[in-house]
Amino acid sequence: MNTWTESDLFHWDEKICRAAEDLGLDWHPIDYEIIDYQEMLGAMAYVGLPTHYRHWSYGKEYERTHTLYNMGQTGLPYEMIINSNPSIAYLMRENALDTHILTMAHCVGHSDFFKNNRMFVNTDPNNIIDTFKAAAKYVRKLIEDPSVGVDKVENILDAAHSIKYQVPRQPGIKYKTRDQIIAIEKKKMSENPKYNPNLNKIPLRPEYNLLKFVAEHSKHLKEWERNLILIVEESSKYFIPQALTKVMNEGWACLIKGNLINTSMGLLPIEDIVENKKTVDVYDGIEYKKVYNWFKNKGVKRIKIITEAGYELHGGNNHKIYTNNKWSPLSELAPGDEIEILTSESEPWTSGYCRLNYEPPQIVTKTQILKENSLDPRTYRKFELGKIVTNKRNALERCKIVEHKLLSRTSKCGASFGKRANAMDITLPPYLTEDLGYLLGMITGDGGFHSKNKNHQKTKCYITTGDYETVVKISEIIKKCFGYEPRVQPLQNKWSINIYSVILNHFLMSNFGFNSGKTSHTKKIPDLIFQSPKKVVVNFLRGYYDADGCAAKDGSVILSSTSKILIRQTQDLLLRFGIITKLNKQKNYNPQKHNTCYQLYLAGEHSRTFHNEITFGLQRKRRIQENWLSKKKWFKKQSNKTKIKKIVHDIGDTYDFSVEDTHRYRSGAFLNHNCTIHHKIVNELRLPDSLHLPFIKLHNQVVRPHLGTLNPYHLGFKLFEKIINEKGFEEAMMVREIHNDISFLRFYIDEEFMRENNYFSYSFKKDKKASTIDEISDKEGWEAVRDQMIQNIGLNRVPIVYVDEIEKNNILSLIHEHDGRDLDLTYANKVHRHIGTLWGDELRLFSIVENEIWEF
């Protein structure tokens, strides 16, 4: 006997919705109906639509499932949901509470998928229930009509159901009308007198909507019969998207790195420490301690706390931070709670300069490539001009090889290196020094890299400034560090300092992670700055503040950027100097610029610390701050506490490690605690112990692989998990919008995924009278296995038949698109008879059977 109540369901539904909102999901409201197992059997038989029209096949399916269920041969679905607005989902009264929680979470995922995936664009969720009700009412009216009756109705429905999937399989595509096609053909005829198509042919192009074509062109159908066929066609258009996205839909419904750690090597991302198992020393708030035992936990519940000052921490639900003289799990914190911001000015800095490991790319000329391939330059010149090249001595093949090598002659940053790469004698510094740190700060703030074409060839580095003082200083630094004289270009009210050296730009981009193009909203601090000694970091910040910083007359210092990650990194970096800042988000109403601007604000005693520790390099900015300081006699002690503004829940990976003795370490503004035992939490709902283990068991039953066959839940879940792990949750959100199962599997499955999941293909061999394995997922066979998998997903198992033309004497000619798999002859003959019932005249169906043309 189940002990749950409706109030329990309301409680968990609210928590599920709140968690889904935090993940950024967007779904239709869901109405849950509690039904018993008999009603669930009925819902299954009517494919989840209780308003569906009557047909004997639904009753047959009900009796079959009912018998198998009573015999213990099959189970009932955990969830069933209708793609409507509001969505309608069924909960079976006999199920336990943990099953209902899984079902409701699953339904939210399905509804989000229905609403956002492009395959469902024409399913009309707002009116679909009324549409099916109207169809059911019409069918019922025909059955009750003495002149029609149930036998005639079911005869037409039987025939229409046999070809219900012979409709277009790419929803949303707008097909041209006959008049539009004729206009196109006539234009072609006017341009080419020899082009003479038969414009009287019906259809002019292959017609894949077999149901609609028969309904519109059959000469023997009565009006009510045409209407029944069109009802089936309309029903098919509703179900086609679900068949096309079965793997994605089930995988989607089933579903930190970045935190910087204070180490003896500087600030390092936690994922770098864990994934590379670095034996670094981390700062525990008092001294450095050894790291051991590295942990990565996949798919766990996570919490991000965002404070009013803008400081953030993203970690697992049970991750603890030290605040208010105690260790508090993130799960116990709430908006409005006051927490401490910990500065780390007393923490030791790294002592040595960071070494710059850079090898200029080897320059391979066109002449060298031609010589390596024993190809005459004159022959390749003919190939380049599109002239005929004879294949004597494989000359044509060697031309293609040379072309490929020339096209791939590209560095990691995209710059193509030719003879001019060494035109200037560039000196590349072996270490990241103070001068180079200042230059990097200026590039981060007011600089960038621009490419003249999409291949990033001829990339230039530029820094724009309105201060001639900066022009002089940057030019001197570039010449001092690299022996290169930059070009200064006067612009309106400012100057542009340009570096055109390919080698030098490649050096800057490859060592410090700069990218070309419009990158202002994605800029970040180069990783090596975090690992540099204090004097280099000071110069980087000085250069960055000279570029994007502002000194106000009231003593405050404001830094502005459209890159949130850059501002957040700077906020954390300033803590190393004892400077606490506040991050503000400003709406930018200029449509020509980015919508959002972030500002980092510091004032009072922290402004004094900034001046003493970092200060501006530009005289005009430095003077403003000095004037303000000269008038200040004392500074009010500022609080190091801030309130939690927002808490966000999500699911993803977390990283951790053990710290000797104290088991604590500094990360950002907080002192963190580690533990050596971690449990992978499969949900984000704070389940009590009585529900936790049953939930895990149930979840694993749903997404487990099935021996010898594909489980769409498992395949979709694992592939979305891979996407989130490798590309992030934003990529997964994009995937659920634009892909179907075929493109999803083809685009994201790779050899590693196939190997890890041990996929293989097999087939029945008539000569051996047994099934044998055809391919396994190794280097040579994984693509064949993937293609076989795709061939057997969803509607790919259903043959495609299209209308070729109506021949003389109203003979309907149909063609089966053969994809290497022969039709089942018994099934094909039955379908042929059903189509003949609807058409009413002679019918010809062509296919290929055992490599020979076959006519039914």
Secondary structure, 3 states (H helix, E strand, C coil): CCCCCHHHHHHHHHHHHHHHHHHCCCCCCEEEEEECHHHHHHHHHCCCCCCCCCCHHHHHHHHHHHHHHHCCCCCCCCCEEECCCCEEEEEECCCCHHHHHHHHHHHHHHHHHHHHCHHHCCCCCCCHHHHHHHHHHHHHHHHHCCCCHHHHHHHHHHHHHHCCCCCCCCCCCCCCCHHHHHHHHHHHHHHCCCCCCCCCCCCCCCECCHHHHHHHHCCCCCHHHHHHHHHHHHHHHHHHHHHHCHHHHHHHHHCCCCCEEEECCEEEEHHHHHHCCCCCEEECCCCEEEEEEEEEEEEEEEEEEEECCCCEEEEECCCEEEECCEEEEHHHCCCCCEEECCCCCCCCCCCCCCECCCCCCCCCCHHHHHHHCCCCHHHHHHHHCCCCCCCHHHHHHHHHHHHHHHHCCECCCCCECCHHHHCCCCCCCCECCHHHHHHHHHHHHHEEEECCCCCCCCCEEEEEECCHHHHHHHHHHHHHHHCCCCEEEEECCEEEEEECCHHHHHHHHHHHCCCECCCCCCCCCCHHHHCCCHHHHHHHHHHHHHHHEEECCCCCEEEEECCHHHHHHHHHHHHHHCCCCEEEEEECCCCCCCCEEEEEEECCHHHHHHHHHCCCCCHHHHHHHHHHHHHCCCCCCCCCEEEEEEEEEEEEEEEEEEECCCCEEEECCEEEECCCCCCCCCCCCCCCHHHHHHHHHHHHHHHCCECCECCHHHHHHHHHHHHHHHHCHHHHHHHHHHCCHHHHHHHHCCHHHHHHCCCEEEEEECCCCEEEEEEECCCCCHHHHHHHHHHCCHHHHCCCEEEEEEEHHHEEEEEECCCCCCCCHHHHHHHHHHHHHHHCCCEEEEEEECCEEEEC
